[in-house]
Amino acid sequence: MIIAVDFDGTCVEHDYPDVGLDVEGAVDTLKALVAKGHRLILFTMRSGKKLEAAERWFKERKIELWASNRNPEQEEWTESAKVYAHLYIDDSALGCPIMFIDGVRRPVVNWTKVRQQLEYDGVL
């Protein structure tokens, strides 16, 4: 399965342009997805040095990315800028479970609930 994963508010707390603190459960769940054979696309508005910082976050945590902001396979059949994936995990996506952290004004992804849903659906 190809899974597009947002960064700010999803993998880390909102602190753009800096990289925020890890959102609880993100690293373990993302590692489990890769271990299960799923391909991760970092799907973010970041570009340039800010994108490199996000990619470094994945590398430092030993989470393999298949691509960033693009699906290499879709170039064979479309020139669309929309990244094709089977699943999108994004704090701004309708239906994505979110939670509020004390003192933080924007919600982040609730990875405990995401993982439960992935397990229920047989993805993990």
A tleap script that builds the chain and sets N, CA, C and O, in Angstrom:
source leaprc.protein.ff14SB
mol = sequence {
  NMET ILE ILE ALA VAL ASP PHE ASP GLY THR
  CYS VAL GLU HIE ASP TYR PRO ASP VAL GLY
  LEU ASP VAL GLU GLY ALA VAL ASP THR LEU
  LYS ALA LEU VAL ALA LYS GLY HIE ARG LEU
  ILE LEU PHE THR MET ARG SER GLY LYS LYS
  LEU GLU ALA ALA GLU ARG TRP PHE LYS GLU
  ARG LYS ILE GLU LEU TRP ALA SER ASN ARG
  ASN PRO GLU GLN GLU GLU TRP THR GLU SER
  ALA LYS VAL TYR ALA HIE LEU TYR ILE ASP
  ASP SER ALA LEU GLY CYS PRO ILE MET PHE
  ILE ASP GLY VAL ARG ARG PRO VAL VAL ASN
  TRP THR LYS VAL ARG GLN GLN LEU GLU TYR
  ASP GLY VAL CLEU
}
set mol.1.N position { 0.843 -1.179 0.000 }
set mol.1.CA position { 0.000 0.000 0.000 }
set mol.1.C position { 0.886 1.239 0.000 }
set mol.1.O position { 1.922 1.265 0.665 }
set mol.2.N position { 0.489 2.241 -0.728 }
set mol.2.CA position { 1.181 3.529 -0.753 }
set mol.2.C position { 0.458 4.460 0.217 }
set mol.2.O position { -0.751 4.668 0.109 }
set mol.3.N position { 1.210 5.016 1.165 }
set mol.3.CA position { 0.617 5.863 2.197 }
set mol.3.C position { 1.289 7.232 2.171 }
set mol.3.O position { 2.501 7.343 2.357 }
set mol.4.N position { 0.494 8.269 1.940 }
set mol.4.CA position { 0.983 9.649 1.958 }
set mol.4.C position { 0.806 10.194 3.375 }
set mol.4.O position { -0.289 10.147 3.936 }
set mol.5.N position { 1.890 10.709 3.943 }
set mol.5.CA position { 1.881 11.175 5.327 }
set mol.5.C position { 2.305 12.640 5.376 }
set mol.5.O position { 3.382 13.007 4.907 }
set mol.6.N position { 1.447 13.461 5.947 }
set mol.6.CA position { 1.773 14.872 6.173 }
set mol.6.C position { 2.850 14.946 7.259 }
set mol.6.O position { 3.148 13.941 7.905 }
set mol.7.N position { 3.424 16.110 7.459 }
set mol.7.CA position { 4.489 16.246 8.457 }
set mol.7.C position { 4.057 17.085 9.661 }
set mol.7.O position { 3.874 16.546 10.753 }
set mol.8.N position { 3.893 18.393 9.474 }
set mol.8.CA position { 3.561 19.282 10.591 }
set mol.8.C position { 2.150 19.004 11.090 }
set mol.8.O position { 1.189 19.055 10.322 }
set mol.9.N position { 2.031 18.713 12.371 }
set mol.9.CA position { 0.739 18.385 12.963 }
set mol.9.C position { 0.387 16.917 12.812 }
set mol.9.O position { -0.629 16.461 13.336 }
set mol.10.N position { 1.214 16.184 12.106 }
set mol.10.CA position { 0.967 14.761 11.884 }
set mol.10.C position { 2.097 13.938 12.481 }
set mol.10.O position { 1.860 13.100 13.351 }
set mol.11.N position { 3.315 14.165 12.029 }
set mol.11.CA position { 4.478 13.465 12.588 }
set mol.11.C position { 5.074 14.241 13.758 }
set mol.11.O position { 5.560 13.664 14.730 }
set mol.12.N position { 5.022 15.560 13.637 }
set mol.12.CA position { 5.553 16.442 14.692 }
set mol.12.C position { 4.509 17.492 15.047 }
set mol.12.O position { 3.600 17.775 14.267 }
set mol.13.N position { 4.654 18.057 16.224 }
set mol.13.CA position { 3.774 19.142 16.636 }
set mol.13.C position { 4.007 20.355 15.741 }
set mol.13.O position { 5.089 20.521 15.178 }
set mol.14.N position { 2.995 21.193 15.616 }
set mol.14.CA position { 3.109 22.407 14.809 }
set mol.14.C position { 4.151 23.347 15.404 }
set mol.14.O position { 4.006 23.813 16.535 }
set mol.15.N position { 5.207 23.624 14.633 }
set mol.15.CA position { 6.222 24.592 15.035 }
set mol.15.C position { 6.893 25.178 13.793 }
set mol.15.O position { 8.022 25.664 13.852 }
set mol.16.N position { 6.167 25.120 12.655 }
set mol.16.CA position { 6.704 25.595 11.384 }
set mol.16.C position { 7.156 27.036 11.510 }
set mol.16.O position { 6.440 27.835 12.113 }
set mol.17.N position { 8.304 27.410 10.973 }
set mol.17.CA position { 9.163 26.692 10.044 }
set mol.17.C position { 10.138 25.722 10.698 }
set mol.17.O position { 10.856 25.002 10.004 }
set mol.18.N position { 10.170 25.698 12.033 }
set mol.18.CA position { 11.028 24.734 12.713 }
set mol.18.C position { 10.359 23.361 12.714 }
set mol.18.O position { 9.200 23.230 12.322 }
set mol.19.N position { 11.080 22.361 13.146 }
set mol.19.CA position { 10.527 21.015 13.294 }
set mol.19.C position { 10.095 20.859 14.744 }
set mol.19.O position { 10.905 20.999 15.661 }
set mol.20.N position { 8.817 20.568 14.944 }
set mol.20.CA position { 8.278 20.429 16.289 }
set mol.20.C position { 8.676 19.120 16.946 }
set mol.20.O position { 9.410 18.313 16.376 }
set mol.21.N position { 8.183 18.931 18.142 }
set mol.21.CA position { 8.413 17.686 18.878 }
set mol.21.C position { 7.646 16.545 18.216 }
set mol.21.O position { 6.602 16.761 17.602 }
set mol.22.N position { 8.167 15.344 18.344 }
set mol.22.CA position { 7.491 14.167 17.795 }
set mol.22.C position { 6.097 14.026 18.396 }
set mol.22.O position { 5.917 14.193 19.602 }
set mol.23.N position { 5.117 13.720 17.560 }
set mol.23.CA position { 3.780 13.412 18.057 }
set mol.23.C position { 3.820 11.970 18.565 }
set mol.23.O position { 4.282 11.064 17.871 }
set mol.24.N position { 3.333 11.781 19.775 }
set mol.24.CA position { 3.355 10.463 20.407 }
set mol.24.C position { 2.723 9.402 19.504 }
set mol.24.O position { 1.607 9.570 19.011 }
set mol.25.N position { 3.449 8.324 19.301 }
set mol.25.CA position { 2.954 7.200 18.521 }
set mol.25.C position { 3.293 7.257 17.041 }
set mol.25.O position { 3.168 6.249 16.346 }
set mol.26.N position { 3.717 8.409 16.546 }
set mol.26.CA position { 3.998 8.553 15.112 }
set mol.26.C position { 5.155 7.659 14.679 }
set mol.26.O position { 5.025 6.905 13.714 }
set mol.27.N position { 6.268 7.734 15.372 }
set mol.27.CA position { 7.466 6.994 14.969 }
set mol.27.C position { 7.204 5.493 14.964 }
set mol.27.O position { 7.507 4.817 13.981 }
set mol.28.N position { 6.651 4.970 16.039 }
set mol.28.CA position { 6.401 3.521 16.121 }
set mol.28.C position { 5.437 3.047 15.041 }
set mol.28.O position { 5.651 1.999 14.432 }
set mol.29.N position { 4.387 3.807 14.804 }
set mol.29.CA position { 3.401 3.402 13.804 }
set mol.29.C position { 3.990 3.482 12.397 }
set mol.29.O position { 3.770 2.579 11.590 }
set mol.30.N position { 4.729 4.539 12.091 }
set mol.30.CA position { 5.338 4.661 10.773 }
set mol.30.C position { 6.355 3.552 10.531 }
set mol.30.O position { 6.421 2.996 9.435 }
set mol.31.N position { 7.149 3.229 11.553 }
set mol.31.CA position { 8.111 2.120 11.420 }
set mol.31.C position { 7.379 0.801 11.177 }
set mol.31.O position { 7.819 -0.014 10.365 }
set mol.32.N position { 6.281 0.593 11.867 }
set mol.32.CA position { 5.509 -0.639 11.701 }
set mol.32.C position { 4.933 -0.731 10.286 }
set mol.32.O position { 4.895 -1.814 9.702 }
set mol.33.N position { 4.490 0.389 9.741 }
set mol.33.CA position { 3.959 0.402 8.381 }
set mol.33.C position { 5.035 0.010 7.367 }
set mol.33.O position { 4.783 -0.791 6.467 }
set mol.34.N position { 6.228 0.575 7.516 }
set mol.34.CA position { 7.336 0.253 6.612 }
set mol.34.C position { 7.729 -1.213 6.773 }
set mol.34.O position { 7.977 -1.903 5.783 }
set mol.35.N position { 7.786 -1.694 8.021 }
set mol.35.CA position { 8.153 -3.092 8.274 }
set mol.35.C position { 7.157 -4.057 7.637 }
set mol.35.O position { 7.511 -5.181 7.280 }
set mol.36.N position { 5.927 -3.615 7.498 }
set mol.36.CA position { 4.865 -4.430 6.897 }
set mol.36.C position { 4.902 -4.374 5.364 }
set mol.36.O position { 4.123 -5.050 4.691 }
set mol.37.N position { 5.825 -3.551 4.817 }
set mol.37.CA position { 5.991 -3.476 3.370 }
set mol.37.C position { 5.293 -2.311 2.693 }
set mol.37.O position { 5.309 -2.206 1.467 }
set mol.38.N position { 4.682 -1.438 3.476 }
set mol.38.CA position { 4.006 -0.278 2.897 }
set mol.38.C position { 5.040 0.782 2.517 }
set mol.38.O position { 6.087 0.892 3.155 }
set mol.39.N position { 4.744 1.553 1.487 }
set mol.39.CA position { 5.631 2.613 1.015 }
set mol.39.C position { 5.099 3.959 1.481 }
set mol.39.O position { 3.928 4.281 1.277 }
set mol.40.N position { 5.975 4.749 2.113 }
set mol.40.CA position { 5.584 6.052 2.640 }
set mol.40.C position { 6.034 7.175 1.718 }
set mol.40.O position { 7.178 7.221 1.266 }
set mol.41.N position { 5.094 8.081 1.455 }
set mol.41.CA position { 5.407 9.317 0.746 }
set mol.41.C position { 5.235 10.456 1.740 }
set mol.41.O position { 4.154 10.628 2.304 }
set mol.42.N position { 6.285 11.232 1.960 }
set mol.42.CA position { 6.161 12.445 2.748 }
set mol.42.C position { 5.383 13.435 1.890 }
set mol.42.O position { 5.836 13.820 0.813 }
set mol.43.N position { 4.209 13.848 2.370 }
set mol.43.CA position { 3.295 14.686 1.597 }
set mol.43.C position { 3.068 15.965 2.386 }
set mol.43.O position { 2.202 16.019 3.260 }
set mol.44.N position { 3.850 16.999 2.074 }
set mol.44.CA position { 3.897 18.207 2.887 }
set mol.44.C position { 3.997 19.455 2.021 }
set mol.44.O position { 4.383 19.385 0.854 }
set mol.45.N position { 3.649 20.584 2.597 }
set mol.45.CA position { 3.804 21.878 1.906 }
set mol.45.C position { 5.252 22.361 1.995 }
set mol.45.O position { 5.614 23.333 1.331 }
set mol.46.N position { 6.071 21.711 2.791 }
set mol.46.CA position { 7.464 22.131 2.932 }
set mol.46.C position { 8.213 21.966 1.612 }
set mol.46.O position { 7.926 21.070 0.818 }
set mol.47.N position { 9.188 22.863 1.403 }
set mol.47.CA position { 10.051 22.764 0.229 }
set mol.47.C position { 11.439 23.271 0.614 }
set mol.47.O position { 11.628 23.837 1.690 }
set mol.48.N position { 12.398 23.063 -0.270 }
set mol.48.CA position { 13.754 23.550 -0.036 }
set mol.48.C position { 14.348 23.022 1.263 }
set mol.48.O position { 14.227 21.838 1.578 }
set mol.49.N position { 14.988 23.909 2.010 }
set mol.49.CA position { 15.658 23.534 3.272 }
set mol.49.C position { 14.659 23.015 4.308 }
set mol.49.O position { 14.993 22.147 5.114 }
set mol.50.N position { 13.447 23.540 4.284 }
set mol.50.CA position { 12.433 23.094 5.251 }
set mol.50.C position { 11.996 21.658 4.938 }
set mol.50.O position { 11.735 20.878 5.854 }
set mol.51.N position { 11.917 21.312 3.659 }
set mol.51.CA position { 11.629 19.931 3.278 }
set mol.51.C position { 12.789 19.024 3.677 }
set mol.51.O position { 12.568 17.921 4.177 }
set mol.52.N position { 14.012 19.476 3.463 }
set mol.52.CA position { 15.183 18.692 3.864 }
set mol.52.C position { 15.171 18.410 5.359 }
set mol.52.O position { 15.557 17.322 5.787 }
set mol.53.N position { 14.734 19.376 6.156 }
set mol.53.CA position { 14.651 19.174 7.611 }
set mol.53.C position { 13.638 18.079 7.944 }
set mol.53.O position { 13.876 17.263 8.835 }
set mol.54.N position { 12.517 18.059 7.236 }
set mol.54.CA position { 11.505 17.024 7.462 }
set mol.54.C position { 12.042 15.656 7.024 }
set mol.54.O position { 11.852 14.663 7.727 }
set mol.55.N position { 12.698 15.601 5.889 }
set mol.55.CA position { 13.276 14.334 5.415 }
set mol.55.C position { 14.335 13.831 6.392 }
set mol.55.O position { 14.451 12.628 6.624 }
set mol.56.N position { 15.106 14.755 6.962 }
set mol.56.CA position { 16.125 14.394 7.962 }
set mol.56.C position { 15.466 13.785 9.207 }
set mol.56.O position { 16.005 12.860 9.815 }
set mol.57.N position { 14.298 14.313 9.577 }
set mol.57.CA position { 13.559 13.772 10.728 }
set mol.57.C position { 13.297 12.282 10.508 }
set mol.57.O position { 13.512 11.475 11.412 }
set mol.58.N position { 12.840 11.918 9.323 }
set mol.58.CA position { 12.577 10.514 9.010 }
set mol.58.C position { 13.873 9.700 9.058 }
set mol.58.O position { 13.911 8.614 9.635 }
set mol.59.N position { 14.919 10.230 8.455 }
set mol.59.CA position { 16.203 9.518 8.399 }
set mol.59.C position { 16.765 9.288 9.799 }
set mol.59.O position { 17.239 8.193 10.104 }
set mol.60.N position { 16.715 10.312 10.652 }
set mol.60.CA position { 17.242 10.197 12.011 }
set mol.60.C position { 16.478 9.161 12.834 }
set mol.60.O position { 17.027 8.576 13.767 }
set mol.61.N position { 15.223 8.938 12.489 }
set mol.61.CA position { 14.406 7.977 13.216 }
set mol.61.C position { 14.348 6.615 12.504 }
set mol.61.O position { 13.612 5.712 12.903 }
set mol.62.N position { 15.147 6.502 11.441 }
set mol.62.CA position { 15.251 5.254 10.673 }
set mol.62.C position { 13.895 4.795 10.121 }
set mol.62.O position { 13.536 3.619 10.185 }
set mol.63.N position { 13.161 5.772 9.578 }
set mol.63.CA position { 11.886 5.500 8.908 }
set mol.63.C position { 12.116 5.727 7.411 }
set mol.63.O position { 12.371 6.850 6.977 }
set mol.64.N position { 12.023 4.665 6.642 }
set mol.64.CA position { 12.308 4.758 5.210 }
set mol.64.C position { 11.175 5.458 4.459 }
set mol.64.O position { 10.007 5.080 4.557 }
set mol.65.N position { 11.558 6.482 3.713 }
set mol.65.CA position { 10.616 7.158 2.825 }
set mol.65.C position { 10.792 6.616 1.416 }
set mol.65.O position { 11.915 6.392 0.964 }
set mol.66.N position { 9.688 6.408 0.731 }
set mol.66.CA position { 9.734 5.993 -0.665 }
set mol.66.C position { 9.932 7.213 -1.557 }
set mol.66.O position { 10.614 7.140 -2.580 }
set mol.67.N position { 9.325 8.349 -1.159 }
set mol.67.CA position { 9.434 9.582 -1.942 }
set mol.67.C position { 8.965 10.760 -1.086 }
set mol.67.O position { 8.412 10.584 0.000 }
set mol.68.N position { 9.201 11.950 -1.600 }
set mol.68.CA position { 8.721 13.179 -0.958 }
set mol.68.C position { 7.949 14.010 -1.975 }
set mol.68.O position { 8.455 14.338 -3.048 }
set mol.69.N position { 6.724 14.339 -1.617 }
set mol.69.CA position { 5.860 15.217 -2.400 }
set mol.69.C position { 5.621 14.747 -3.833 }
set mol.69.O position { 5.276 15.551 -4.699 }
set mol.70.N position { 5.803 13.456 -4.086 }
set mol.70.CA position { 5.505 12.904 -5.402 }
set mol.70.C position { 5.421 11.387 -5.298 }
set mol.70.O position { 5.999 10.775 -4.400 }
set mol.71.N position { 4.694 10.801 -6.227 }
set mol.71.CA position { 4.640 9.347 -6.359 }
set mol.71.C position { 5.400 9.013 -7.640 }
set mol.71.O position { 4.917 9.315 -8.731 }
set mol.72.N position { 6.576 8.396 -7.532 }
set mol.72.CA position { 7.393 8.127 -8.711 }
set mol.72.C position { 6.679 7.296 -9.780 }
set mol.72.O position { 6.980 7.438 -10.965 }
set mol.73.N position { 5.753 6.444 -9.388 }
set mol.73.CA position { 5.063 5.584 -10.346 }
set mol.73.C position { 4.008 6.325 -11.165 }
set mol.73.O position { 3.737 5.946 -12.304 }
set mol.74.N position { 3.415 7.366 -10.604 }
set mol.74.CA position { 2.314 8.016 -11.313 }
set mol.74.C position { 2.801 8.831 -12.499 }
set mol.74.O position { 2.003 9.190 -13.365 }
set mol.75.N position { 4.094 9.130 -12.556 }
set mol.75.CA position { 4.633 9.891 -13.688 }
set mol.75.C position { 4.469 9.126 -14.999 }
set mol.75.O position { 4.532 9.714 -16.078 }
set mol.76.N position { 4.258 7.819 -14.899 }
set mol.76.CA position { 4.056 6.992 -16.087 }
set mol.76.C position { 2.686 7.224 -16.716 }
set mol.76.O position { 2.517 6.981 -17.911 }
set mol.77.N position { 1.703 7.688 -15.942 }
set mol.77.CA position { 0.347 7.782 -16.463 }
set mol.77.C position { -0.351 9.122 -16.255 }
set mol.77.O position { -1.483 9.298 -16.704 }
set mol.78.N position { 0.304 10.075 -15.579 }
set mol.78.CA position { -0.301 11.402 -15.433 }
set mol.78.C position { 0.766 12.439 -15.103 }
set mol.78.O position { 1.825 12.114 -14.566 }
set mol.79.N position { 0.467 13.683 -15.433 }
set mol.79.CA position { 1.340 14.800 -15.075 }
set mol.79.C position { 0.731 15.608 -13.938 }
set mol.79.O position { 1.217 16.694 -13.621 }
set mol.80.N position { -0.319 15.095 -13.325 }
set mol.80.CA position { -1.007 15.793 -12.249 }
set mol.80.C position { -0.074 16.028 -11.063 }
set mol.80.O position { 0.768 15.190 -10.738 }
set mol.81.N position { -0.241 17.183 -10.426 }
set mol.81.CA position { 0.539 17.505 -9.230 }
set mol.81.C position { -0.002 16.802 -7.989 }
set mol.81.O position { 0.685 16.729 -6.970 }
set mol.82.N position { -1.233 16.283 -8.065 }
set mol.82.CA position { -1.812 15.591 -6.922 }
set mol.82.C position { -1.116 14.246 -6.734 }
set mol.82.O position { -1.038 13.439 -7.660 }
set mol.83.N position { -0.615 14.019 -5.527 }
set mol.83.CA position { 0.100 12.778 -5.234 }
set mol.83.C position { -0.902 11.641 -5.057 }
set mol.83.O position { -1.803 11.713 -4.221 }
set mol.84.N position { -0.730 10.590 -5.858 }
set mol.84.CA position { -1.589 9.412 -5.755 }
set mol.84.C position { -1.089 8.507 -4.637 }
set mol.84.O position { 0.093 8.169 -4.573 }
set mol.85.N position { -2.008 8.123 -3.758 }
set mol.85.CA position { -1.719 7.173 -2.679 }
set mol.85.C position { -3.004 6.408 -2.376 }
set mol.85.O position { -4.092 6.822 -2.779 }
set mol.86.N position { -2.872 5.302 -1.670 }
set mol.86.CA position { -4.039 4.516 -1.259 }
set mol.86.C position { -4.631 5.046 0.044 }
set mol.86.O position { -5.814 4.849 0.323 }
set mol.87.N position { -3.794 5.723 0.842 }
set mol.87.CA position { -4.203 6.207 2.150 }
set mol.87.C position { -3.446 7.496 2.441 }
set mol.87.O position { -2.259 7.614 2.134 }
set mol.88.N position { -4.147 8.465 3.038 }
set mol.88.CA position { -3.538 9.739 3.412 }
set mol.88.C position { -3.708 9.931 4.921 }
set mol.88.O position { -4.814 9.813 5.449 }
set mol.89.N position { -2.609 10.223 5.603 }
set mol.89.CA position { -2.672 10.520 7.036 }
set mol.89.C position { -2.246 11.979 7.198 }
set mol.89.O position { -1.094 12.337 6.953 }
set mol.90.N position { -3.210 12.817 7.621 }
set mol.90.CA position { -2.988 14.259 7.647 }
set mol.90.C position { -3.887 14.865 8.720 }
set mol.90.O position { -5.082 14.574 8.769 }
set mol.91.N position { -3.321 15.695 9.567 }
set mol.91.CA position { -4.102 16.316 10.636 }
set mol.91.C position { -5.230 17.189 10.105 }
set mol.91.O position { -6.170 17.488 10.842 }
set mol.92.N position { -5.162 17.599 8.865 }
set mol.92.CA position { -6.209 18.438 8.285 }
set mol.92.C position { -7.245 17.650 7.495 }
set mol.92.O position { -8.186 18.231 6.954 }
set mol.93.N position { -7.079 16.342 7.425 }
set mol.93.CA position { -8.006 15.525 6.642 }
set mol.93.C position { -9.275 15.242 7.442 }
set mol.93.O position { -9.216 14.902 8.624 }
set mol.94.N position { -10.399 15.384 6.791 }
set mol.94.CA position { -11.673 15.072 7.414 }
set mol.94.C position { -11.678 13.608 7.851 }
set mol.94.O position { -11.387 12.715 7.055 }
set mol.95.N position { -12.001 13.374 9.087 }
set mol.95.CA position { -12.084 12.007 9.594 }
set mol.95.C position { -10.816 11.503 10.256 }
set mol.95.O position { -10.849 10.480 10.940 }
set mol.96.N position { -9.698 12.193 10.074 }
set mol.96.CA position { -8.461 11.756 10.720 }
set mol.96.C position { -8.581 12.059 12.215 }
set mol.96.O position { -8.882 13.191 12.594 }
set mol.97.N position { -8.349 11.059 13.063 }
set mol.97.CA position { -8.467 11.321 14.511 }
set mol.97.C position { -7.392 12.299 14.977 }
set mol.97.O position { -6.210 12.129 14.676 }
set mol.98.N position { -7.811 13.310 15.704 }
set mol.98.CA position { -6.889 14.328 16.203 }
set mol.98.C position { -7.021 14.451 17.710 }
set mol.98.O position { -7.972 13.952 18.311 }
set mol.99.N position { -6.044 15.126 18.309 }
set mol.99.CA position { -6.078 15.395 19.751 }
set mol.99.C position { -5.422 16.739 19.997 }
set mol.99.O position { -4.612 17.212 19.200 }
set mol.100.N position { -5.782 17.335 21.098 }
set mol.100.CA position { -5.180 18.598 21.497 }
set mol.100.C position { -4.187 18.335 22.610 }
set mol.100.O position { -4.450 17.550 23.521 }
set mol.101.N position { -3.041 18.999 22.530 }
set mol.101.CA position { -2.007 18.894 23.553 }
set mol.101.C position { -2.068 20.167 24.373 }
set mol.101.O position { -2.195 21.256 23.813 }
set mol.102.N position { -1.980 20.050 25.688 }
set mol.102.CA position { -2.039 21.224 26.561 }
set mol.102.C position { -1.044 22.288 26.110 }
set mol.102.O position { 0.134 22.002 25.897 }
set mol.103.N position { -1.528 23.508 25.967 }
set mol.103.CA position { -0.674 24.626 25.618 }
set mol.103.C position { -0.408 24.781 24.134 }
set mol.103.O position { 0.241 25.743 23.724 }
set mol.104.N position { -0.890 23.862 23.326 }
set mol.104.CA position { -0.689 23.942 21.879 }
set mol.104.C position { -2.026 24.302 21.247 }
set mol.104.O position { -3.035 23.654 21.524 }
set mol.105.N position { -2.045 25.317 20.411 }
set mol.105.CA position { -3.324 25.800 19.893 }
set mol.105.C position { -3.883 24.993 18.741 }
set mol.105.O position { -5.087 25.043 18.493 }
set mol.106.N position { -3.046 24.244 18.023 }
set mol.106.CA position { -3.537 23.444 16.893 }
set mol.106.C position { -3.470 21.967 17.232 }
set mol.106.O position { -2.528 21.527 17.892 }
set mol.107.N position { -4.447 21.201 16.794 }
set mol.107.CA position { -4.435 19.769 17.103 }
set mol.107.C position { -3.391 19.027 16.279 }
set mol.107.O position { -2.897 19.522 15.267 }
set mol.108.N position { -3.070 17.821 16.748 }
set mol.108.CA position { -2.152 16.921 16.043 }
set mol.108.C position { -2.861 15.585 15.846 }
set mol.108.O position { -3.903 15.333 16.451 }
set mol.109.N position { -2.298 14.739 15.006 }
set mol.109.CA position { -2.878 13.418 14.754 }
set mol.109.C position { -2.807 12.572 16.021 }
set mol.109.O position { -1.792 12.564 16.718 }
set mol.110.N position { -3.883 11.868 16.308 }
set mol.110.CA position { -3.926 10.928 17.427 }
set mol.110.C position { -3.496 9.562 16.877 }
set mol.110.O position { -4.315 8.806 16.354 }
set mol.111.N position { -2.207 9.262 17.006 }
set mol.111.CA position { -1.642 8.043 16.427 }
set mol.111.C position { -2.148 6.780 17.102 }
set mol.111.O position { -2.161 5.718 16.480 }
set mol.112.N position { -2.563 6.866 18.349 }
set mol.112.CA position { -3.134 5.686 19.011 }
set mol.112.C position { -4.390 5.249 18.267 }
set mol.112.O position { -4.573 4.063 17.992 }
set mol.113.N position { -5.248 6.200 17.945 }
set mol.113.CA position { -6.479 5.873 17.223 }
set mol.113.C position { -6.199 5.505 15.769 }
set mol.113.O position { -6.864 4.629 15.215 }
set mol.114.N position { -5.220 6.166 15.145 }
set mol.114.CA position { -4.846 5.814 13.772 }
set mol.114.C position { -4.369 4.367 13.731 }
set mol.114.O position { -4.782 3.590 12.870 }
set mol.115.N position { -3.495 4.015 14.670 }
set mol.115.CA position { -2.963 2.644 14.706 }
set mol.115.C position { -4.092 1.633 14.934 }
set mol.115.O position { -4.126 0.586 14.288 }
set mol.116.N position { -5.004 1.942 15.841 }
set mol.116.CA position { -6.138 1.038 16.082 }
set mol.116.C position { -6.940 0.822 14.798 }
set mol.116.O position { -7.343 -0.301 14.496 }
set mol.117.N position { -7.170 1.899 14.046 }
set mol.117.CA position { -7.913 1.787 12.799 }
set mol.117.C position { -7.134 0.972 11.755 }
set mol.117.O position { -7.713 0.149 11.047 }
set mol.118.N position { -5.826 1.207 11.666 }
set mol.118.CA position { -4.994 0.448 10.723 }
set mol.118.C position { -4.987 -1.038 11.070 }
set mol.118.O position { -5.013 -1.889 10.182 }
set mol.119.N position { -4.952 -1.341 12.357 }
set mol.119.CA position { -4.990 -2.743 12.787 }
set mol.119.C position { -6.360 -3.344 12.490 }
set mol.119.O position { -6.445 -4.477 12.016 }
set mol.120.N position { -7.411 -2.615 12.756 }
set mol.120.CA position { -8.766 -3.082 12.507 }
set mol.120.C position { -8.969 -3.374 11.015 }
set mol.120.O position { -9.616 -4.353 10.642 }
set mol.121.N position { -8.398 -2.495 10.167 }
set mol.121.CA position { -8.551 -2.643 8.724 }
set mol.121.C position { -7.585 -3.670 8.123 }
set mol.121.O position { -7.662 -3.963 6.930 }
set mol.122.N position { -6.686 -4.211 8.929 }
set mol.122.CA position { -5.734 -5.202 8.438 }
set mol.122.C position { -4.526 -4.623 7.741 }
set mol.122.O position { -3.759 -5.358 7.118 }
set mol.123.N position { -4.341 -3.308 7.833 }
set mol.123.CA position { -3.169 -2.673 7.246 }
set mol.123.C position { -1.935 -2.962 8.097 }
set mol.123.O position { -0.833 -3.140 7.577 }
set mol.124.N position { -2.138 -3.005 9.401 }
set mol.124.CA position { -1.076 -3.382 10.361 }
set mol.124.C position { -1.486 -4.642 11.089 }
set mol.124.O position { -0.744 -5.133 11.939 }
savepdb mol mol.pdb
quit
